Amino acid sequence: MAREKTILCVDDEHAVLSTMQLILSSAHYQVLTAGTVPEAIAMVNAHRVDLILTDRLPERELLVQEAKRANPDTRILIHSGDLGSATSAASEIPGVDGFLMKPVAPRDLLQRIAELLRG
């Protein structure tokens, strides 16, 4: 039986983390949450994370570097309400695999995550 994929959601808004956890766990993903980049880095070092869904937080470049060091196959998806920052982060930070604009419909979120996890 295949291992359940693990997604780490990083956002400084608790409501966003709760919503993401509900959506992703209902799609049978194992979900970890972190409110800060240091918390997220600790999670990355303690768990095998398949995908990180992160808001445009300070120190996100460090998170991407640490995640890729821990597991080069980890996919990174920026999830932001600021289209300019999200698209520039997706194109300027090595290791970022894409971006989604907030708000995003659950179906679109799950579709994009499935695409990234398929490779």
C-alpha positions in Angstrom: 0.0 0.0 0.0 1.3 3.4 -0.9 2.4 5.9 1.8 0.0 8.7 2.4 1.5 11.9 1.0 2.4 14.6 3.6 1.7 18.2 3.0 3.1 21.0 5.2 0.9 24.1 5.3 2.7 27.3 6.4 0.7 30.5 7.0 0.6 33.1 9.8 -3.2 33.1 9.7 -4.7 30.4 11.9 -8.0 30.4 10.0 -6.1 29.7 6.7 -4.3 26.8 8.3 -7.5 25.3 9.7 -9.2 25.6 6.4 -6.3 24.0 4.5 -6.1 21.2 7.1 -9.8 20.4 6.6 -9.6 20.5 2.8 -6.4 18.4 2.5 -7.2 15.9 5.2 -10.6 15.2 3.5 -8.6 14.4 0.4 -6.6 11.8 2.4 -3.4 13.7 2.8 -1.4 13.8 6.0 -1.4 17.4 7.0 1.1 19.3 9.1 0.8 23.0 9.9 3.2 25.7 11.0 2.6 29.4 11.7 6.2 30.5 11.2 9.1 29.6 9.0 11.2 28.4 12.0 8.3 26.0 13.0 8.1 24.9 9.4 11.8 24.1 9.2 11.5 22.0 12.4 8.6 20.1 10.8 10.7 19.5 7.6 13.6 18.2 9.7 11.3 15.9 11.7 9.0 14.5 8.9 9.2 13.4 5.3 7.3 16.2 3.6 6.2 15.7 0.0 4.8 19.2 -0.6 4.9 22.5 1.2 2.1 25.0 0.7 3.3 28.3 2.0 2.1 31.8 2.2 4.5 34.6 1.2 6.3 34.8 4.6 9.6 36.4 5.5 12.4 33.8 5.4 10.6 31.7 2.8 13.8 31.3 0.9 15.4 29.7 3.9 12.4 27.3 4.2 12.8 26.3 0.5 16.5 25.7 1.0 16.0 23.6 4.1 13.2 21.6 2.6 15.2 20.8 -0.5 18.2 19.9 1.7 16.1 17.5 3.7 14.3 16.0 0.7 15.2 17.2 -2.8 11.9 15.8 -4.1 9.8 18.1 -1.9 7.5 20.2 -4.0 7.0 23.9 -3.1 3.8 25.8 -3.8 3.4 29.5 -2.9 -0.2 30.4 -1.9 -0.6 34.1 -1.6 -3.1 36.9 -2.0 -0.4 39.1 -3.5 -0.1 38.0 -7.2 3.0 40.0 -7.8 4.9 38.6 -4.9 3.7 35.0 -5.5 4.7 35.0 -9.1 8.0 36.6 -8.5 8.7 34.1 -5.7 7.8 31.3 -8.0 10.1 32.5 -10.6 13.0 33.9 -8.6 13.4 31.5 -5.7 15.1 28.3 -6.9 13.1 25.2 -5.9 9.7 26.8 -6.0 7.4 24.8 -8.2 4.5 27.1 -8.6 1.9 29.5 -7.1 -1.8 29.7 -6.3 -3.7 33.0 -5.8 -5.7 33.3 -2.6 -8.6 32.6 -2.4 -8.5 29.4 -4.3 -11.4 26.9 -4.7 -10.8 23.6 -2.9 -11.1 21.7 -6.2 -8.5 23.9 -7.9 -6.2 23.5 -4.9 -6.4 19.8 -4.8 -6.0 19.5 -8.6 -2.8 21.6 -8.5 -1.4 19.6 -5.6 -2.1 16.3 -7.3 -0.3 17.6 -10.5 2.8 18.6 -8.5 2.9 15.3 -6.5 2.6 13.3 -9.8 5.7 15.1 -11.0 
